[in-house]
Amino acid sequence: MLVIMKKKATETELERVKEFLVEQDCDFHQSTGTDRIILGVVGDTRRIDREQLRHVAGVLDVYKIPEED
């Protein structure tokens, strides 16, 4: 799963997203670019409600990585 933060997301909003992911028993890897922060989420992401995560302040979008057969 990838979580794309808004360009103007605050550090507080980013921390809330990270806390949400940890509460879901997931880990993440942060990539910080000049315009965006992307969190690559690892763990059992099936339990995460993507719509709920999309509505967390500072989140632009959430992408699910397809599972392999």
C-alpha positions as CSV (number, residue, x, y, z in Angstrom):
1,M,0.0,0.0,0.0
2,L,1.2,3.5,-0.8
3,V,0.0,6.6,1.1
4,I,0.5,9.8,-0.7
5,M,0.5,12.9,1.4
6,K,-0.7,16.3,0.2
7,K,1.9,18.9,-0.7
8,K,1.0,21.1,2.2
9,A,0.6,18.3,4.8
10,T,1.9,19.4,8.1
11,E,4.3,17.4,10.3
12,T,1.5,16.8,12.8
13,E,-0.7,15.4,10.0
14,L,2.1,13.1,8.9
15,E,2.6,11.9,12.5
16,R,-1.1,11.1,12.8
17,V,-1.0,9.0,9.6
18,K,2.1,7.1,11.0
19,E,0.3,6.5,14.3
20,F,-2.7,5.2,12.5
21,L,-0.6,2.8,10.5
22,V,1.2,1.5,13.7
23,E,-2.2,1.1,15.4
24,Q,-3.1,-1.2,12.5
25,D,0.1,-3.3,13.2
26,C,1.8,-2.1,10.0
27,D,5.2,-0.6,9.4
28,F,6.1,2.0,6.8
29,H,9.0,3.4,4.9
30,Q,9.0,7.1,4.2
31,S,10.2,8.6,1.0
32,T,10.5,12.4,1.1
33,G,10.7,14.2,-2.2
34,T,10.8,17.9,-3.0
35,D,7.0,18.0,-3.5
36,R,5.6,15.0,-1.8
37,I,6.0,12.5,1.0
38,I,5.1,8.9,0.2
39,L,4.7,6.2,2.8
40,G,5.2,2.6,1.6
41,V,3.2,0.5,4.0
42,V,4.3,-3.1,4.8
43,G,2.4,-5.7,6.8
44,D,-1.1,-7.1,6.5
45,T,-2.7,-4.1,4.9
46,R,-5.9,-6.0,4.1
47,R,-7.3,-4.9,7.5
48,I,-6.8,-1.2,6.8
49,D,-9.9,0.7,5.7
50,R,-8.5,2.7,2.7
51,E,-11.5,5.1,2.7
52,Q,-10.9,5.8,6.4
53,L,-7.2,6.5,5.7
54,R,-8.1,8.7,2.8
55,H,-10.0,10.9,5.1
56,V,-7.2,11.4,7.6
57,A,-6.0,15.1,7.4
58,G,-3.0,15.5,5.1
59,V,-3.6,12.4,3.0
60,L,-4.0,12.9,-0.8
61,D,-4.6,9.3,-1.8
62,V,-4.1,5.7,-0.9
63,Y,-3.1,3.0,-3.4
64,K,-3.3,-0.7,-2.9
65,I,-0.5,-2.9,-4.3
66,P,-2.0,-5.9,-6.1
67,E,-1.4,-9.3,-4.5
68,E,0.3,-12.0,-6.5
69,D,-1.3,-15.4,-7.0
